[in-house]
Amino acid sequence: VRFHSKDRGTLRPSLNPVTGVEGDLPNTEELRPFTARRLANYEIAKQITELDELPLLANGEVDKQALRELHDAS
């Protein structure tokens, strides 16, 4: 899930929430170089947010509104 913000007239990722397996969260300092090797520079998020779990809707989809609220609160 990525949220985008306008940066100099273009859309740039502003938030990437991440979760771990069985509560073991990935190291955000390791995620930046990992994503930099696999994504174009404009696709790399400015902010990585660690979550214990993604908020889900009743149908099992990611609750993007809840993620936006978490982003706005941080």
Buried (B, 14 or more C-beta within 10 A) or exposed (E): EEBEEEEEEEEBBBBBBBBEEEEEEBEEEEBEEEBEEEEEEEEBBEBBBEEEEBBEEEEEEEBEEEBEEBBEEE
